[in-house]
Amino acid sequence: MLAALIAVALILWSPAFHAGESIPARYTCGGRDVSPPLRWSHVPQSAHTLALRVDDPDAPGGTFTHWTLWNLPASKTRIVANPKWLFEGTNSFGRIGYSGPCPPAGPAHHYVFHLYALDRRLTLRRGATTGQFAAAVRGHVVASAKLVGLYGR
């Protein structure tokens, strides 16, 4: 008898907004500028930690990073709005932690929340750059998921 293997992909969502829909103003520079709550499921057993990156690929100067966060325990299934976490990087605004969507006037931008399940703990220091985060993650992703929200002014 053959055993069937069913692989379920890592899934990321937010109770604050649905995929492809508007991010509420509370989570943007026009509101309280706090990070939205996030939830996920189906983290592979081979994952040791989780990492998160939020980007705006529609920014006029190229991809703009709003948040990097790493070394979440693989057993974790959520983060609350505006979490306090030691392992956060410097975003494209030059600040450590989350800075919400803040596009120029015009069409809505896409904000991509990337969740990575990693096979190791990252040795980055608080305030690491986006480039340092990307280099540390490279080659260690065992699964990933994304959630896209929109915001325009």
C-alpha positions in Angstrom: 0.0 0.0 0.0 1.3 3.5 -0.9 1.1 6.2 1.7 -0.1 9.5 0.4 1.9 12.6 1.5 -0.1 15.8 1.6 1.9 18.9 1.9 0.0 21.9 3.3 1.6 25.3 2.6 2.4 27.8 5.2 -0.6 30.2 5.4 -0.5 33.9 6.6 -3.5 36.1 7.3 -4.6 39.1 9.4 -7.8 39.6 11.4 -7.5 43.3 10.5 -7.8 43.0 6.7 -8.4 40.4 4.0 -5.8 39.6 1.3 -6.1 42.0 -1.6 -8.2 44.5 0.4 -7.4 47.9 2.0 -5.2 48.0 5.2 -7.2 50.0 7.8 -5.8 53.5 8.4 -5.0 52.6 12.0 -2.0 50.6 10.7 -0.7 53.4 8.5 1.0 56.8 8.8 -2.4 58.3 8.6 -3.5 56.6 11.7 -1.8 55.2 14.8 1.0 53.7 12.7 1.0 50.4 14.6 1.6 47.0 13.0 -1.5 44.9 12.3 -2.1 41.6 14.1 -1.0 38.6 12.0 -1.9 34.9 12.2 -0.4 31.9 10.5 -0.7 28.1 10.3 1.0 25.0 8.9 4.5 25.8 10.0 6.7 22.9 8.9 8.2 20.7 11.7 11.7 21.4 10.2 11.3 25.1 11.1 13.3 26.5 14.0 12.2 30.1 13.8 10.0 32.5 11.9 10.9 35.8 10.3 8.7 38.6 8.8 9.4 41.3 6.2 6.9 43.9 4.9 7.6 45.7 1.6 6.0 48.2 -0.7 7.2 47.2 -4.2 5.3 50.1 -5.7 7.3 52.8 -4.0 8.6 55.5 -6.5 12.3 54.8 -5.7 12.0 51.0 -5.8 11.0 48.4 -3.1 10.6 50.1 0.3 10.8 48.0 3.4 8.5 48.8 6.3 9.4 46.1 8.8 11.8 43.2 9.4 11.4 41.0 12.4 13.1 37.6 13.2 13.7 34.8 15.7 10.0 34.3 16.5 9.7 30.7 17.9 8.4 28.3 15.2 5.7 27.2 17.7 4.2 30.7 17.7 1.0 31.1 15.6 0.3 34.9 15.9 1.6 38.3 16.8 -0.6 41.0 18.2 -0.9 44.5 16.9 2.2 46.5 17.7 4.2 43.8 19.4 7.3 44.5 21.4 10.1 42.3 20.1 13.9 42.5 20.5 14.8 41.3 17.0 13.6 44.0 14.6 15.6 45.7 11.9 15.9 49.2 10.5 13.3 49.9 7.9 13.6 52.2 4.9 12.4 55.2 7.0 15.6 54.7 9.0 13.7 53.6 12.1 13.9 50.3 14.0 10.6 48.4 14.0 7.4 48.9 12.1 6.5 52.0 10.1 3.2 51.7 8.3 2.2 52.4 4.8 2.7 56.0 3.8 2.5 56.3 0.0 2.5 59.5 -1.9 -0.9 60.7 -3.3 -2.1 58.5 -6.1 -3.1 54.9 -6.7 -3.0 52.5 -3.9 0.2 50.7 -3.3 0.6 46.9 -2.6 2.1 46.0 0.9 3.5 42.6 0.9 3.8 40.8 4.3 6.3 37.9 3.8 6.5 35.2 6.5 9.5 32.9 6.4 9.8 29.6 8.2 13.6 29.2 8.8 15.8 26.2 9.6 17.8 28.2 12.1 17.9 31.1 14.4 19.3 34.3 12.9 22.4 35.9 14.5 21.4 39.4 13.4 21.6 42.3 15.9 18.7 44.6 16.6 18.6 47.3 13.9 20.1 45.2 11.1 19.6 46.6 7.7 17.2 45.1 5.1 20.2 43.8 3.2 21.6 42.1 6.2 18.2 40.5 6.9 17.9 39.3 3.3 21.5 37.8 3.4 20.8 36.1 6.7 17.5 34.5 5.5 18.9 33.4 2.1 19.4 29.6 2.0 17.5 29.0 5.2 13.8 29.3 4.2 11.9 26.0 4.5 8.5 27.5 3.7 7.1 31.0 3.1 3.8 32.7 2.8 2.6 36.2 1.8 -0.3 38.4 2.5 -0.9 41.5 0.3 -2.8 44.5 1.5 -3.5 47.8 -0.3 -3.3 51.4 0.9 -3.5 54.7 -1.0 -4.0 58.3 -0.2 
